[in-house]
Amino acid sequence: MRVVWFAIAFVGIGTGVTAAEKYAVKREAVDPPAELVDGIRKLLPKECEAVSDGTGAFARFWFRAELPGKATAQQIKNGLTFQEVVETCVLGAVKFDRAFIDYRKQEIAAGVYTVRLAYQPENGDHKDSAPHTDFALLVPADKDPKAEEMEPKTLYKLSFASTGGEHPGVLLLYPADGKAKDAKVQDRGSGVWTLNVPRSVVSPEGKAAFGFGITVAGWSKLR
């Protein structure tokens, strides 16, 4: 049985800026952080997506080019969702240049974190708590020992270290255009902004374009 935590601490992250401020992204030639274990660093490109607001860059993301998948040939033909990506896989890593504040107003300290995929637990406690059911969980780099996937319960517990409490650090994931040429930021409404990136998913049945948006500002208004 999966650990239940989304009912209380769900989604989204604030960056300490107002919705009126502009967000932008710029690609930078920067190696993945040395704080990451070698197995994870080897998955990541030697460039990052630097997200900035009116005061400058506050987060740098490195996303792996190809995500591990479990899609059938028909699913690849129809178009992929996060449900066809292997849960708990490493999506990438992020370096926060300043503290991030999550939905529960818990501080996520400046530093380096791995970014892994998680699904929202399927129970009545989470009904209508989010527009989507896919999330990225943050794990402090020194708490994530290997590149391989793990049990969801293990991921939840590792992510608790990102907040210093009993709730993970959570970024809501959105669908995005997998055929886009470059990363971009998008206003999702209600103060939520995402960084959208095009990537690929590699499954036993084939490879397909896949895009996703990861929350870089804002929080849920649905709880």
One Martini backbone bead per residue (centre of mass of N, CA, C, O) as a GRO file, in nm:
protein
  223
    1MET     BB    1   0.096   0.036   0.023
    2ARG     BB    2   0.078   0.360  -0.014
    3VAL     BB    3   0.177   0.649   0.075
    4VAL     BB    4  -0.001   0.913   0.238
    5TRP     BB    5   0.029   1.279   0.126
    6PHE     BB    6  -0.143   1.450  -0.084
    7ALA     BB    7  -0.384   1.547   0.094
    8ILE     BB    8  -0.195   1.774   0.227
    9ALA     BB    9   0.072   1.781   0.025
   10PHE     BB   10   0.042   1.962  -0.257
   11VAL     BB   11   0.187   2.102  -0.490
   12GLY     BB   12   0.373   2.320  -0.579
   13ILE     BB   13   0.561   2.628  -0.623
   14GLY     BB   14   0.725   2.883  -0.477
   15THR     BB   15   0.953   3.185  -0.532
   16GLY     BB   16   0.871   3.476  -0.408
   17VAL     BB   17   0.678   3.571  -0.638
   18THR     BB   18   0.481   3.724  -0.852
   19ALA     BB   19   0.262   3.678  -1.115
   20ALA     BB   20   0.355   3.947  -1.267
   21GLU     BB   21   0.605   3.825  -1.320
   22LYS     BB   22   0.858   3.731  -1.524
   23TYR     BB   23   0.942   3.449  -1.721
   24ALA     BB   24   1.246   3.264  -1.805
   25VAL     BB   25   1.459   3.095  -2.053
   26LYS     BB   26   1.803   2.959  -2.055
   27ARG     BB   27   2.066   2.827  -2.214
   28GLU     BB   28   2.340   2.644  -2.057
   29ALA     BB   29   2.689   2.568  -2.033
   30VAL     BB   30   2.648   2.316  -1.788
   31ASP     BB   31   2.733   2.102  -1.575
   32PRO     BB   32   2.654   1.880  -1.378
   33PRO     BB   33   2.649   1.843  -1.061
   34ALA     BB   34   2.878   1.717  -0.828
   35GLU     BB   35   2.663   1.616  -0.609
   36LEU     BB   36   2.613   1.398  -0.790
   37VAL     BB   37   2.605   1.099  -0.882
   38ASP     BB   38   2.747   0.943  -1.144
   39GLY     BB   39   2.496   0.791  -1.257
   40ILE     BB   40   2.329   1.057  -1.291
   41ARG     BB   41   2.521   1.242  -1.447
   42LYS     BB   42   2.529   1.051  -1.707
   43LEU     BB   43   2.220   1.125  -1.790
   44LEU     BB   44   2.318   1.417  -1.835
   45PRO     BB   45   2.366   1.709  -1.966
   46LYS     BB   46   2.596   1.989  -2.062
   47GLU     BB   47   2.316   2.136  -1.997
   48CYS     BB   48   2.083   2.401  -1.916
   49GLU     BB   49   1.784   2.536  -1.763
   50ALA     BB   50   1.740   2.876  -1.700
   51VAL     BB   51   1.542   3.020  -1.451
   52SER     BB   52   1.371   3.340  -1.449
   53ASP     BB   53   1.319   3.656  -1.308
   54GLY     BB   54   1.330   3.983  -1.200
   55THR     BB   55   1.612   3.884  -1.026
   56GLY     BB   56   1.678   3.618  -1.176
   57ALA     BB   57   1.822   3.332  -1.139
   58PHE     BB   58   1.683   3.026  -0.952
   59ALA     BB   59   1.694   2.782  -1.176
   60ARG     BB   60   1.853   2.466  -1.268
   61PHE     BB   61   1.803   2.237  -1.540
   62TRP     BB   62   1.848   1.879  -1.584
   63PHE     BB   63   1.760   1.673  -1.864
   64ARG     BB   64   1.699   1.391  -1.988
   65ALA     BB   65   1.660   1.277  -2.312
   66GLU     BB   66   1.579   0.977  -2.205
   67LEU     BB   67   1.303   0.794  -2.111
   68PRO     BB   68   1.171   0.539  -1.945
   69GLY     BB   69   0.953   0.286  -2.078
   70LYS     BB   70   0.599   0.105  -2.116
   71ALA     BB   71   0.503   0.106  -2.405
   72THR     BB   72   0.306   0.036  -2.648
   73ALA     BB   73   0.251   0.052  -2.976
   74GLN     BB   74  -0.028   0.191  -2.944
   75GLN     BB   75   0.059   0.416  -2.750
   76ILE     BB   76   0.263   0.542  -2.938
   77LYS     BB   77   0.056   0.611  -3.159
   78ASN     BB   78  -0.145   0.785  -2.965
   79GLY     BB   79   0.023   0.878  -2.727
   80LEU     BB   80   0.183   0.999  -2.449
   81THR     BB   81   0.215   0.950  -2.103
   82PHE     BB   82   0.320   0.919  -1.778
   83GLN     BB   83   0.208   0.619  -1.760
   84GLU     BB   84   0.454   0.530  -1.975
   85VAL     BB   85   0.641   0.596  -1.746
   86VAL     BB   86   0.871   0.523  -1.520
   87GLU     BB   87   0.843   0.504  -1.205
   88THR     BB   88   1.101   0.695  -1.036
   89CYS     BB   89   1.248   0.818  -1.240
   90VAL     BB   90   1.488   1.009  -1.379
   91LEU     BB   91   1.450   1.331  -1.510
   92GLY     BB   92   1.661   1.493  -1.319
   93ALA     BB   93   1.792   1.818  -1.222
   94VAL     BB   94   1.839   2.070  -0.954
   95LYS     BB   95   1.934   2.420  -0.897
   96PHE     BB   96   1.903   2.625  -0.623
   97ASP     BB   97   1.984   2.967  -0.548
   98ARG     BB   98   1.727   2.955  -0.368
   99ALA     BB   99   1.474   2.939  -0.185
  100PHE     BB  100   1.199   2.728  -0.161
  101ILE     BB  101   0.833   2.730  -0.155
  102ASP     BB  102   0.586   2.542  -0.072
  103TYR     BB  103   0.254   2.491  -0.024
  104ARG     BB  104   0.317   2.463   0.305
  105LYS     BB  105   0.560   2.657   0.367
  106GLN     BB  106   0.808   2.489   0.301
  107GLU     BB  107   1.146   2.474   0.303
  108ILE     BB  108   1.367   2.472   0.023
  109ALA     BB  109   1.675   2.460  -0.007
  110ALA     BB  110   1.939   2.553  -0.132
  111GLY     BB  111   2.036   2.341  -0.413
  112VAL     BB  112   2.063   1.992  -0.485
  113TYR     BB  113   1.838   1.792  -0.700
  114THR     BB  114   1.649   1.544  -0.766
  115VAL     BB  115   1.418   1.428  -1.037
  116ARG     BB  116   1.116   1.245  -0.987
  117LEU     BB  117   0.871   1.021  -1.063
  118ALA     BB  118   0.514   1.053  -0.974
  119TYR     BB  119   0.216   0.924  -0.852
  120GLN     BB  120  -0.092   0.960  -0.760
  121PRO     BB  121  -0.275   0.837  -0.536
  122GLU     BB  122  -0.552   0.600  -0.535
  123ASN     BB  123  -0.783   0.800  -0.368
  124GLY     BB  124  -1.028   0.991  -0.213
  125ASP     BB  125  -0.832   1.216  -0.090
  126HIS     BB  126  -0.759   1.330  -0.411
  127LYS     BB  127  -1.007   1.449  -0.506
  128ASP     BB  128  -0.969   1.736  -0.686
  129SER     BB  129  -0.651   1.833  -0.609
  130ALA     BB  130  -0.586   1.819  -0.931
  131PRO     BB  131  -0.531   1.850  -1.279
  132HIS     BB  132  -0.312   1.630  -1.208
  133THR     BB  133  -0.123   1.300  -1.141
  134ASP     BB  134   0.167   1.427  -1.186
  135PHE     BB  135   0.508   1.416  -1.048
  136ALA     BB  136   0.781   1.586  -0.894
  137LEU     BB  137   1.043   1.475  -0.694
  138LEU     BB  138   1.252   1.580  -0.434
  139VAL     BB  139   1.610   1.508  -0.390
  140PRO     BB  140   1.875   1.517  -0.230
  141ALA     BB  141   2.174   1.442  -0.359
  142ASP     BB  142   2.284   1.294  -0.083
  143LYS     BB  143   2.008   1.090  -0.089
  144ASP     BB  144   2.080   0.987  -0.390
  145PRO     BB  145   2.253   0.683  -0.473
  146LYS     BB  146   2.094   0.621  -0.757
  147ALA     BB  147   1.963   0.575  -1.088
  148GLU     BB  148   1.761   0.388  -1.021
  149GLU     BB  149   1.485   0.262  -0.947
  150MET     BB  150   1.207   0.255  -0.708
  151GLU     BB  151   1.014   0.254  -0.457
  152PRO     BB  152   0.777   0.476  -0.386
  153LYS     BB  153   0.816   0.480  -0.076
  154THR     BB  154   1.116   0.551  -0.092
  155LEU     BB  155   1.086   0.820  -0.237
  156TYR     BB  156   0.918   0.969  -0.034
  157LYS     BB  157   1.126   0.955   0.198
  158LEU     BB  158   1.356   1.101   0.051
  159SER     BB  159   1.185   1.368   0.001
  160PHE     BB  160   1.155   1.468   0.294
  161ALA     BB  161   1.447   1.604   0.297
  162SER     BB  162   1.356   1.866   0.133
  163THR     BB  163   1.173   1.973   0.401
  164GLY     BB  164   1.218   1.833   0.698
  165GLY     BB  165   0.977   1.626   0.696
  166GLU     BB  166   0.658   1.444   0.598
  167HIS     BB  167   0.702   1.590   0.311
  168PRO     BB  168   0.736   1.637  -0.001
  169GLY     BB  169   0.884   1.765  -0.276
  170VAL     BB  170   0.665   1.935  -0.516
  171LEU     BB  171   0.596   1.896  -0.876
  172LEU     BB  172   0.392   1.973  -1.114
  173LEU     BB  173   0.270   1.807  -1.402
  174TYR     BB  174   0.257   1.869  -1.755
  175PRO     BB  175   0.163   1.887  -2.056
  176ALA     BB  176   0.351   1.883  -2.374
  177ASP     BB  177   0.545   1.952  -2.647
  178GLY     BB  178   0.750   1.706  -2.800
  179LYS     BB  179   0.817   1.887  -3.084
  180ALA     BB  180   0.970   2.091  -2.975
  181LYS     BB  181   1.277   2.263  -2.987
  182ASP     BB  182   1.233   2.419  -2.710
  183ALA     BB  183   1.239   2.565  -2.429
  184LYS     BB  184   0.968   2.688  -2.208
  185VAL     BB  185   0.751   2.918  -2.074
  186GLN     BB  186   0.427   2.884  -1.892
  187ASP     BB  187   0.107   3.000  -1.850
  188ARG     BB  188  -0.150   2.823  -1.648
  189GLY     BB  189  -0.267   2.981  -1.439
  190SER     BB  190  -0.319   3.084  -1.118
  191GLY     BB  191   0.012   3.137  -1.096
  192VAL     BB  192   0.112   2.916  -1.294
  193TRP     BB  193   0.435   2.786  -1.390
  194THR     BB  194   0.618   2.643  -1.667
  195LEU     BB  195   0.861   2.411  -1.779
  196ASN     BB  196   0.913   2.326  -2.113
  197VAL     BB  197   1.003   1.995  -2.248
  198PRO     BB  198   1.165   1.809  -2.489
  199ARG     BB  199   1.143   1.451  -2.537
  200SER     BB  200   1.203   1.100  -2.477
  201VAL     BB  201   1.067   0.765  -2.513
  202VAL     BB  202   1.188   0.437  -2.411
  203SER     BB  203   1.068   0.136  -2.532
  204PRO     BB  204   1.039  -0.189  -2.628
  205GLU     BB  205   0.842  -0.079  -2.881
  206GLY     BB  206   0.984   0.213  -2.870
  207LYS     BB  207   1.008   0.552  -2.991
  208ALA     BB  208   0.910   0.881  -2.849
  209ALA     BB  209   0.777   1.171  -2.827
  210PHE     BB  210   0.810   1.402  -2.536
  211GLY     BB  211   0.630   1.623  -2.314
  212PHE     BB  212   0.691   1.864  -2.039
  213GLY     BB  213   0.570   2.029  -1.742
  214ILE     BB  214   0.729   2.218  -1.482
  215THR     BB  215   0.700   2.359  -1.188
  216VAL     BB  216   0.823   2.712  -1.102
  217ALA     BB  217   0.535   2.842  -1.019
  218GLY     BB  218   0.319   2.808  -0.778
  219TRP     BB  219  -0.016   2.683  -0.675
  220SER     BB  220  -0.272   2.535  -0.544
  221LYS     BB  221  -0.649   2.603  -0.562
  222LEU     BB  222  -0.805   2.302  -0.494
  223ARG     BB  223  -0.789   2.229  -0.172
   0.00000   0.00000   0.00000
